[in-house]
Amino acid sequence: MLPTTSVNSRSQGNGVLSPRDAARHTAGAKRYKYLRRLFHFRQMDFEFALWQMLYLFTSPQRVYRNFHYRKQTKDQWARDDPAFLVLLSIWLCVSTVGFGFVLDMGFFETIKLLLWVVFIDCVGVGLLIATLMWFISNKYLVKQQNRDYDVEWGYAFDVHLNAFYPLLVILHFIQLFFINYVIISDSVIGYFVGNTLWLIAIGYYIYVTFLGYSALPFLKNTAILLYPFAFLIMLYLISLACGWNFTKMLCSFYKYRVR
């Protein structure tokens, strides 16, 4: 799951990794180690994962500075500890149950909603976005086209998870306190509050994604990842002018999906 492979570390005198080290540093070996640790909770550092979740809100730059430290000490950028993924899954379950309660869904409807949010909203969309960003970054953003410096797919998915967590908390937790009494009401203040939360959540997603790729020293022109902000703000202003209520549309969609 390495985003980049450097031949300068753990190499032989001729600059080539030994067969043993090369086997340990393949993407398959990293992925196997990561998945194996999913079944060993005692080996996971949940305290550090909680630290990352906190700083993804307050100072996401610090989270990616830690990624630099991991690269220096473990020769990989992506997480080797699945604790963050486990905690994110718990957040998904709790927030989705809360969403089902607010929307007055039954038990089985809430289970359907949970499956949709986990496998479509998070994993499915995440796979699509990670693959797209993996292709774009390797095709257009790498400073020097060299197989020793490339963004691997595992890191791209890691960045998506980082960016998805603040979006999840804003739209599936904070927003819950305003849905029934403010947001879905047919009033200006309703769609203003709801759409503003959407603006903040998606804006956070774009910004944290930008930080993830700008943290890689072998990428260039990563500022273009901030360009969607212009479209986002334009869409936000249009929605206010036309009276579109994104949260109300999402609630209607969720209820339709669980029937």
C-alpha atoms as a printed R data frame, in Angstrom:
    type eleno elety resid chain resno       x       y       z
1   ATOM     1    CA   MET     A     1   0.000   0.000   0.000
2   ATOM     2    CA   LEU     A     2   2.926   2.313  -0.610
3   ATOM     3    CA   PRO     A     3   2.185   5.581  -2.416
4   ATOM     4    CA   THR     A     4   5.793   5.713  -3.497
5   ATOM     5    CA   THR     A     5   8.675   3.293  -3.681
6   ATOM     6    CA   SER     A     6  12.136   4.598  -3.028
7   ATOM     7    CA   VAL     A     7  15.175   2.553  -4.040
8   ATOM     8    CA   ASN     A     8  17.378   4.590  -1.737
9   ATOM     9    CA   SER     A     9  16.158   2.897   1.438
10  ATOM    10    CA   ARG     A    10  17.164  -0.566   2.655
11  ATOM    11    CA   SER     A    11  19.131  -1.133  -0.540
12  ATOM    12    CA   GLN     A    12  22.205  -3.120  -1.425
13  ATOM    13    CA   GLY     A    13  25.428  -1.494  -2.485
14  ATOM    14    CA   ASN     A    14  24.340  -1.322  -6.122
15  ATOM    15    CA   GLY     A    15  21.172   0.582  -5.223
16  ATOM    16    CA   VAL     A    16  18.819  -2.375  -5.705
17  ATOM    17    CA   LEU     A    17  16.614  -3.785  -2.936
18  ATOM    18    CA   SER     A    18  17.549  -7.247  -1.780
19  ATOM    19    CA   PRO     A    19  14.979  -9.944  -2.686
20  ATOM    20    CA   ARG     A    20  13.924 -10.247   0.968
21  ATOM    21    CA   ASP     A    21  13.408  -6.493   1.419
22  ATOM    22    CA   ALA     A    22  11.702  -6.182  -1.965
23  ATOM    23    CA   ALA     A    23   9.208  -8.890  -1.002
24  ATOM    24    CA   ARG     A    24   8.457  -7.110   2.279
25  ATOM    25    CA   HIS     A    25   7.818  -3.794   0.522
26  ATOM    26    CA   THR     A    26   5.463  -4.907  -2.233
27  ATOM    27    CA   ALA     A    27   1.918  -3.553  -2.262
28  ATOM    28    CA   GLY     A    28   0.575  -7.073  -1.768
29  ATOM    29    CA   ALA     A    29   2.686  -7.638   1.348
30  ATOM    30    CA   LYS     A    30   1.607  -4.296   2.831
31  ATOM    31    CA   ARG     A    31  -2.038  -5.041   2.085
32  ATOM    32    CA   TYR     A    32  -1.813  -8.508   3.656
33  ATOM    33    CA   LYS     A    33  -0.229  -7.085   6.816
34  ATOM    34    CA   TYR     A    34  -2.900  -4.364   7.036
35  ATOM    35    CA   LEU     A    35  -5.833  -6.759   6.586
36  ATOM    36    CA   ARG     A    36  -4.361  -9.271   9.022
37  ATOM    37    CA   ARG     A    37  -4.250  -6.627  11.748
38  ATOM    38    CA   LEU     A    38  -8.001  -6.051  11.346
39  ATOM    39    CA   PHE     A    39  -8.513  -9.199  13.431
40  ATOM    40    CA   HIS     A    40  -6.065  -8.201  16.176
41  ATOM    41    CA   PHE     A    41  -7.648  -5.354  18.094
42  ATOM    42    CA   ARG     A    42  -4.961  -5.361  20.757
43  ATOM    43    CA   GLN     A    43  -2.385  -4.425  18.112
44  ATOM    44    CA   MET     A    44  -4.345  -1.353  17.006
45  ATOM    45    CA   ASP     A    45  -3.527   2.096  18.321
46  ATOM    46    CA   PHE     A    46  -7.025   3.518  18.851
47  ATOM    47    CA   GLU     A    47  -5.721   6.429  20.903
48  ATOM    48    CA   PHE     A    48  -3.605   7.623  17.987
49  ATOM    49    CA   ALA     A    49  -6.517   7.104  15.563
50  ATOM    50    CA   LEU     A    50  -8.708   9.296  17.802
51  ATOM    51    CA   TRP     A    51  -5.939  11.910  17.768
52  ATOM    52    CA   GLN     A    52  -6.011  11.894  13.972
53  ATOM    53    CA   MET     A    53  -9.800  12.261  13.900
54  ATOM    54    CA   LEU     A    54  -9.599  15.261  16.218
55  ATOM    55    CA   TYR     A    55  -6.905  16.993  14.198
56  ATOM    56    CA   LEU     A    56  -8.643  16.334  10.888
57  ATOM    57    CA   PHE     A    57 -11.054  18.997  12.156
58  ATOM    58    CA   THR     A    58  -8.737  21.378  13.984
59  ATOM    59    CA   SER     A    59  -5.424  21.063  12.124
60  ATOM    60    CA   PRO     A    60  -5.381  18.499   9.293
61  ATOM    61    CA   GLN     A    61  -1.857  19.587   8.325
62  ATOM    62    CA   ARG     A    62  -0.572  17.914  11.500
63  ATOM    63    CA   VAL     A    63  -2.116  14.621  10.428
64  ATOM    64    CA   TYR     A    64  -0.201  14.651   7.152
65  ATOM    65    CA   ARG     A    65   3.006  15.697   8.885
66  ATOM    66    CA   ASN     A    66   2.671  12.416  10.741
67  ATOM    67    CA   PHE     A    67   2.406  10.660   7.373
68  ATOM    68    CA   HIS     A    68   5.843  12.139   6.599
69  ATOM    69    CA   TYR     A    69   7.144  10.687   9.847
70  ATOM    70    CA   ARG     A    70   5.746   7.255   8.942
71  ATOM    71    CA   LYS     A    71   7.507   7.428   5.589
72  ATOM    72    CA   GLN     A    72  10.825   8.134   7.313
73  ATOM    73    CA   THR     A    73  10.466   5.433   9.960
74  ATOM    74    CA   LYS     A    74   8.521   2.680   8.175
75  ATOM    75    CA   ASP     A    75   9.205   3.524   4.535
76  ATOM    76    CA   GLN     A    76   5.538   3.942   3.697
77  ATOM    77    CA   TRP     A    77   3.081   6.823   3.541
78  ATOM    78    CA   ALA     A    78  -0.212   4.999   3.978
79  ATOM    79    CA   ARG     A    79  -1.438   3.742   7.338
80  ATOM    80    CA   ASP     A    80  -0.253   0.343   8.464
81  ATOM    81    CA   ASP     A    81  -2.726   0.355  11.374
82  ATOM    82    CA   PRO     A    82  -6.453  -0.244  10.610
83  ATOM    83    CA   ALA     A    83  -7.580   1.467  13.845
84  ATOM    84    CA   PHE     A    84  -8.730   4.566  11.935
85  ATOM    85    CA   LEU     A    85 -10.844   2.438   9.589
86  ATOM    86    CA   VAL     A    86 -12.408   0.580  12.532
87  ATOM    87    CA   LEU     A    87 -13.333   3.815  14.333
88  ATOM    88    CA   LEU     A    88 -14.692   5.294  11.104
89  ATOM    89    CA   SER     A    89 -16.903   2.210  10.679
90  ATOM    90    CA   ILE     A    90 -18.238   2.680  14.203
91  ATOM    91    CA   TRP     A    91 -18.974   6.335  13.435
92  ATOM    92    CA   LEU     A    92 -20.827   5.263  10.292
93  ATOM    93    CA   CYS     A    93 -23.005   2.842  12.240
94  ATOM    94    CA   VAL     A    94 -23.811   5.249  15.083
95  ATOM    95    CA   SER     A    95 -24.512   8.246  12.851
96  ATOM    96    CA   THR     A    96 -26.648   6.207  10.448
97  ATOM    97    CA   VAL     A    97 -28.741   4.826  13.300
98  ATOM    98    CA   GLY     A    98 -29.198   8.419  14.455
99  ATOM    99    CA   PHE     A    99 -30.213   9.407  10.935
100 ATOM   100    CA   GLY     A   100 -32.764   6.595  10.823
101 ATOM   101    CA   PHE     A   101 -34.173   7.693  14.184
102 ATOM   102    CA   VAL     A   102 -34.512  11.320  13.085
103 ATOM   103    CA   LEU     A   103 -36.239  10.247   9.863
104 ATOM   104    CA   ASP     A   104 -38.566   7.951  11.858
105 ATOM   105    CA   MET     A   105 -37.432   4.767  10.104
106 ATOM   106    CA   GLY     A   106 -38.156   1.282  11.336
107 ATOM   107    CA   PHE     A   107 -35.533  -1.292  12.344
108 ATOM   108    CA   PHE     A   108 -35.198  -2.979   8.962
109 ATOM   109    CA   GLU     A   109 -35.314   0.334   7.120
110 ATOM   110    CA   THR     A   110 -32.444   1.575   9.296
111 ATOM   111    CA   ILE     A   111 -30.439  -1.578   8.532
112 ATOM   112    CA   LYS     A   112 -30.990  -1.006   4.797
113 ATOM   113    CA   LEU     A   113 -29.899   2.602   5.215
114 ATOM   114    CA   LEU     A   114 -26.778   1.489   7.095
115 ATOM   115    CA   LEU     A   115 -25.836  -0.955   4.338
116 ATOM   116    CA   TRP     A   116 -26.371   1.764   1.726
117 ATOM   117    CA   VAL     A   117 -24.255   4.328   3.580
118 ATOM   118    CA   VAL     A   118 -21.407   1.872   4.254
119 ATOM   119    CA   PHE     A   119 -21.177   0.082   0.915
120 ATOM   120    CA   ILE     A   120 -22.314   2.845  -1.459
121 ATOM   121    CA   ASP     A   121 -21.717   6.255   0.117
122 ATOM   122    CA   CYS     A   122 -18.424   5.392   1.809
123 ATOM   123    CA   VAL     A   123 -16.840   2.354   0.165
124 ATOM   124    CA   GLY     A   124 -18.366   2.496  -3.330
125 ATOM   125    CA   VAL     A   125 -17.938   6.223  -3.874
126 ATOM   126    CA   GLY     A   126 -14.562   6.009  -2.131
127 ATOM   127    CA   LEU     A   127 -13.326   3.347  -4.542
128 ATOM   128    CA   LEU     A   128 -14.424   5.474  -7.475
129 ATOM   129    CA   ILE     A   129 -12.858   8.695  -6.179
130 ATOM   130    CA   ALA     A   130  -9.643   6.981  -5.068
131 ATOM   131    CA   THR     A   131  -9.242   5.339  -8.471
132 ATOM   132    CA   LEU     A   132  -9.899   8.619 -10.271
133 ATOM   133    CA   MET     A   133  -7.437  10.544  -8.074
134 ATOM   134    CA   TRP     A   134  -4.865   7.757  -8.391
135 ATOM   135    CA   PHE     A   135  -5.071   8.003 -12.186
136 ATOM   136    CA   ILE     A   136  -5.005  11.821 -12.314
137 ATOM   137    CA   SER     A   137  -2.123  12.208  -9.876
138 ATOM   138    CA   ASN     A   138   0.061   9.614 -11.621
139 ATOM   139    CA   LYS     A   139  -0.831  10.823 -15.094
140 ATOM   140    CA   TYR     A   140  -0.590  14.599 -14.643
141 ATOM   141    CA   LEU     A   141   0.863  15.541 -11.238
142 ATOM   142    CA   VAL     A   142   4.049  13.477 -10.872
143 ATOM   143    CA   LYS     A   143   7.091  15.732 -11.372
144 ATOM   144    CA   GLN     A   144   9.132  13.070 -13.092
145 ATOM   145    CA   GLN     A   145   7.575  10.072 -14.789
146 ATOM   146    CA   ASN     A   146   9.463   7.317 -13.036
147 ATOM   147    CA   ARG     A   147   8.171   4.106 -11.568
148 ATOM   148    CA   ASP     A   148  10.209   4.840  -8.414
149 ATOM   149    CA   TYR     A   149   7.873   7.766  -7.708
150 ATOM   150    CA   ASP     A   150   4.209   7.061  -8.135
151 ATOM   151    CA   VAL     A   151   1.059   7.408  -6.072
152 ATOM   152    CA   GLU     A   152  -0.304   4.000  -5.316
153 ATOM   153    CA   TRP     A   153  -3.986   3.324  -5.044
154 ATOM   154    CA   GLY     A   154  -3.851   2.435  -1.339
155 ATOM   155    CA   TYR     A   155  -2.681   5.913  -0.387
156 ATOM   156    CA   ALA     A   156  -5.376   7.505  -2.562
157 ATOM   157    CA   PHE     A   157  -8.035   5.554  -0.655
158 ATOM   158    CA   ASP     A   158  -6.394   6.562   2.632
159 ATOM   159    CA   VAL     A   159  -6.745  10.228   1.650
160 ATOM   160    CA   HIS     A   160 -10.413   9.649   0.831
161 ATOM   161    CA   LEU     A   161 -11.041   8.207   4.300
162 ATOM   162    CA   ASN     A   162  -9.341  11.203   5.897
163 ATOM   163    CA   ALA     A   163 -11.511  13.606   3.915
164 ATOM   164    CA   PHE     A   164 -14.686  11.574   4.346
165 ATOM   165    CA   TYR     A   165 -14.582  11.604   8.149
166 ATOM   166    CA   PRO     A   166 -15.223  15.378   8.649
167 ATOM   167    CA   LEU     A   167 -17.924  15.249   5.952
168 ATOM   168    CA   LEU     A   168 -19.577  12.327   7.770
169 ATOM   169    CA   VAL     A   169 -19.575  14.102  11.133
170 ATOM   170    CA   ILE     A   170 -21.006  17.325   9.698
171 ATOM   171    CA   LEU     A   171 -23.751  15.791   7.551
172 ATOM   172    CA   HIS     A   172 -24.590  12.673   9.577
173 ATOM   173    CA   PHE     A   173 -24.152  13.992  13.103
174 ATOM   174    CA   ILE     A   174 -24.163  17.774  13.510
175 ATOM   175    CA   GLN     A   175 -26.913  18.163  10.932
176 ATOM   176    CA   LEU     A   176 -29.184  15.733  12.793
177 ATOM   177    CA   PHE     A   177 -29.870  18.322  15.498
178 ATOM   178    CA   PHE     A   178 -31.339  20.739  12.925
179 ATOM   179    CA   ILE     A   179 -33.180  18.509  10.436
180 ATOM   180    CA   ASN     A   180 -36.665  18.198  11.915
181 ATOM   181    CA   TYR     A   181 -36.919  21.630  13.502
182 ATOM   182    CA   VAL     A   182 -35.045  23.852  11.044
183 ATOM   183    CA   ILE     A   183 -33.664  22.367   7.833
184 ATOM   184    CA   ILE     A   184 -36.587  20.464   6.275
185 ATOM   185    CA   SER     A   185 -39.053  23.232   7.051
186 ATOM   186    CA   ASP     A   186 -40.270  25.127   3.994
187 ATOM   187    CA   SER     A   187 -38.485  28.341   4.867
188 ATOM   188    CA   VAL     A   188 -35.486  30.364   3.758
189 ATOM   189    CA   ILE     A   189 -33.641  29.714   7.001
190 ATOM   190    CA   GLY     A   190 -34.195  25.968   6.517
191 ATOM   191    CA   TYR     A   191 -32.395  25.560   3.216
192 ATOM   192    CA   PHE     A   192 -29.859  28.233   4.185
193 ATOM   193    CA   VAL     A   193 -28.736  26.268   7.258
194 ATOM   194    CA   GLY     A   194 -28.855  22.925   5.457
195 ATOM   195    CA   ASN     A   195 -27.031  24.066   2.329
196 ATOM   196    CA   THR     A   196 -24.426  25.912   4.403
197 ATOM   197    CA   LEU     A   197 -23.630  22.680   6.254
198 ATOM   198    CA   TRP     A   198 -23.259  20.963   2.884
199 ATOM   199    CA   LEU     A   199 -20.918  23.745   1.745
200 ATOM   200    CA   ILE     A   200 -18.745  23.336   4.838
201 ATOM   201    CA   ALA     A   201 -18.721  19.528   4.638
202 ATOM   202    CA   ILE     A   202 -17.803  19.260   0.945
203 ATOM   203    CA   GLY     A   203 -15.373  22.164   1.304
204 ATOM   204    CA   TYR     A   204 -13.641  20.241   4.091
205 ATOM   205    CA   TYR     A   205 -13.501  17.160   1.855
206 ATOM   206    CA   ILE     A   206 -11.827  19.123  -0.951
207 ATOM   207    CA   TYR     A   207  -9.345  20.807   1.388
208 ATOM   208    CA   VAL     A   208  -8.289  17.625   3.231
209 ATOM   209    CA   THR     A   209  -7.914  15.845  -0.122
210 ATOM   210    CA   PHE     A   210  -5.677  18.677  -1.350
211 ATOM   211    CA   LEU     A   211  -3.517  18.407   1.774
212 ATOM   212    CA   GLY     A   212  -3.152  14.671   1.236
213 ATOM   213    CA   TYR     A   213  -1.683  15.000  -2.244
214 ATOM   214    CA   SER     A   214   0.315  18.154  -1.567
215 ATOM   215    CA   ALA     A   215   2.039  16.223   1.251
216 ATOM   216    CA   LEU     A   216   3.730  14.017  -1.366
217 ATOM   217    CA   PRO     A   217   6.988  15.788  -2.347
218 ATOM   218    CA   PHE     A   218   7.140  14.211  -5.807
219 ATOM   219    CA   LEU     A   219   3.835  15.741  -6.983
220 ATOM   220    CA   LYS     A   220   3.474  19.127  -8.676
221 ATOM   221    CA   ASN     A   221   0.646  21.595  -9.290
222 ATOM   222    CA   THR     A   222  -1.486  20.095  -6.523
223 ATOM   223    CA   ALA     A   223  -3.215  23.479  -6.135
224 ATOM   224    CA   ILE     A   224  -5.495  22.473  -9.019
225 ATOM   225    CA   LEU     A   225  -7.229  20.149  -6.536
226 ATOM   226    CA   LEU     A   226  -8.652  23.300  -4.923
227 ATOM   227    CA   TYR     A   227 -10.319  24.439  -8.166
228 ATOM   228    CA   PRO     A   228 -13.609  22.613  -7.373
229 ATOM   229    CA   PHE     A   229 -14.107  25.220  -4.644
230 ATOM   230    CA   ALA     A   230 -15.190  27.706  -7.325
231 ATOM   231    CA   PHE     A   231 -17.869  25.345  -8.651
232 ATOM   232    CA   LEU     A   232 -18.954  24.488  -5.104
233 ATOM   233    CA   ILE     A   233 -19.494  28.126  -4.125
234 ATOM   234    CA   MET     A   234 -21.303  28.846  -7.392
235 ATOM   235    CA   LEU     A   235 -23.622  25.872  -6.838
236 ATOM   236    CA   TYR     A   236 -24.229  27.009  -3.256
237 ATOM   237    CA   LEU     A   237 -25.286  30.494  -4.360
238 ATOM   238    CA   ILE     A   238 -27.524  29.079  -7.102
239 ATOM   239    CA   SER     A   239 -29.176  26.740  -4.594
240 ATOM   240    CA   LEU     A   240 -29.984  29.655  -2.283
241 ATOM   241    CA   ALA     A   241 -31.365  31.691  -5.159
242 ATOM   242    CA   CYS     A   242 -33.542  28.811  -6.402
243 ATOM   243    CA   GLY     A   243 -34.592  27.542  -2.979
244 ATOM   244    CA   TRP     A   244 -33.048  24.084  -3.368
245 ATOM   245    CA   ASN     A   245 -32.806  22.190  -0.104
246 ATOM   246    CA   PHE     A   246 -30.050  19.586  -0.426
247 ATOM   247    CA   THR     A   247 -30.775  17.978   2.936
248 ATOM   248    CA   LYS     A   248 -34.467  17.604   2.161
249 ATOM   249    CA   MET     A   249 -33.534  15.997  -1.163
250 ATOM   250    CA   LEU     A   250 -31.140  13.623   0.644
251 ATOM   251    CA   CYS     A   251 -33.797  12.615   3.188
252 ATOM   252    CA   SER     A   252 -36.296  11.913   0.413
253 ATOM   253    CA   PHE     A   253 -33.698   9.871  -1.440
254 ATOM   254    CA   TYR     A   254 -32.826   7.814   1.650
255 ATOM   255    CA   LYS     A   255 -36.488   7.088   2.349
256 ATOM   256    CA   TYR     A   256 -36.973   6.007  -1.271
257 ATOM   257    CA   ARG     A   257 -33.939   3.698  -1.117
258 ATOM   258    CA   VAL     A   258 -35.083   1.820   2.012
259 ATOM   259    CA   ARG     A   259 -38.653   1.089   0.882
